[in-house]
Every structure is written in structure tokens, then in C-alpha cells.
Amino acid sequence: MKDRCAGDADFPQKTKVLVDVVSCCGDLRIASSLVIVSPIILESRYRMDWIAIISRWTHIGTAIVLVGGTFFLRFVVTPAAAQLVDSEHTKLKMLVAGTWKKFVHVGIVLFMASGFYNYIVVGAPMHRGDRLYHPLIGTKILLSMVIFFIASALVGRSKSFEAMRQKSKLWQTILLLLASVVVGISGYAKVALKPTGPAVSNASALLSH
């Protein structure tokens, strides 16, 4: 048992939580039961923490690539390409769109998957009962869907959206403005709205139920 604990890097923190459980509970039998189940709860918590960290990293990293790439296309590539003759301009546009659409399609999938995980598993439980958080996140999701639609239309080949592609500078500007609003909402929700209903994450929280 001693050797097993010595190999556990999280053992000091786990021990502290278990001591807190015992000290907070007046009934030794209840405390003993909690001591037995606490390691299971803690191990689950640590696994979920790592998933949340990876999901958050994926979400932010994808946003940086997509928004940064759109900014580069709008204010660097497009003005430079305008200096080319029509034949070279059209060829460059096709080459750039063919490569960029791969980033857009993969990015949308990663952004949606990580975003919904962050909201359902992490954000929503921590802000249960918050009357402002959920409407803000709902607005953010709707705006994100509009952004995904515009981004997909600009790199697609459908003739229905050819008019949008002909005015790519305008739609890229709109996309960047919408992305700025989404970032603003995310920042406000993260910083200004404090958790009101934190999810049960350790054995001590069980004592309040």
C-alpha cells in the first residue's frame, strides 16, 4: 500500500481531500464510506479535467487558425492578388480556395465538437441557474452557425453562392466582424459571469446533499 501511494503523484492532494471529508463529517460510518468512494470520484475528476483542457485548447486553437486565416486572406492575399492580371488572379484564387477549404471544413468540425463539449460538460453545470450565461452562449452558438455558413459558402463550388464569392471581400469582412462579436461574448461570459452552480467535483461536495 505504501509503495502504491509513493508512486501516485497526486497522493498528497487526494489525502488532503480525504482528511477534509473526515473532518467535515460527524458520523464516522458516513465518513468511512466517503473515504472508500472518494478515490473513485477524484480519479474521474482528474480524467475529466484533462479532457476539458484538451477540448479548450482545441477550441481556442481552431478559432485562432480560422479567424487568423480569414484576416490574412482579406487584408493580405486579396489586395495582393488584385494586382495580378485576370488569368493569374483567377488561378491563384482557385489554388488558395482549394487549400483553405480543407482548413475550414476540418476547423468547423473541431470547433463544433469542442464547443458543445465545453458548454454541455463544463460550462452549463458551472452556471446552472444563471439567467444571463445561457442566453449569451445561445447567441454565440447562433452567430457561430452563421459564420460557418459564410465560410463554407466562400470556399464551396455551389453556383447558388457564386454571388457571395464574387464579393468575397465584403463577406470576409462580415465574417470577421461576427467573429469579433463571438470572441467578445466568450470573453465576457468567461470573466464577468462567475460560476453559480459548480458541478460536484470532489467528495466534500457530496456532504452538502
Secondary structure, DSSP 8 states (H G I E B T S, - for coil): -HHHHHT-TTHHHHHHHHHHHHHH-S-HHHHHHHHHHHHHHHHHHHHHHHHHHHHHHHHHHHHHHHHHHHHHIIIIIHHHHTTS-HHHHHHHHHHHHHHHHHHHHHHHHHHHHHHHHIIIIIIHHHTTT-TTHHHHHHHHHHHHHHHHHHHHHHH---GGGHHHHHTHHHHHHHHHHHHHHHHHHHHHHHHTS--SS----SHHHHTT-
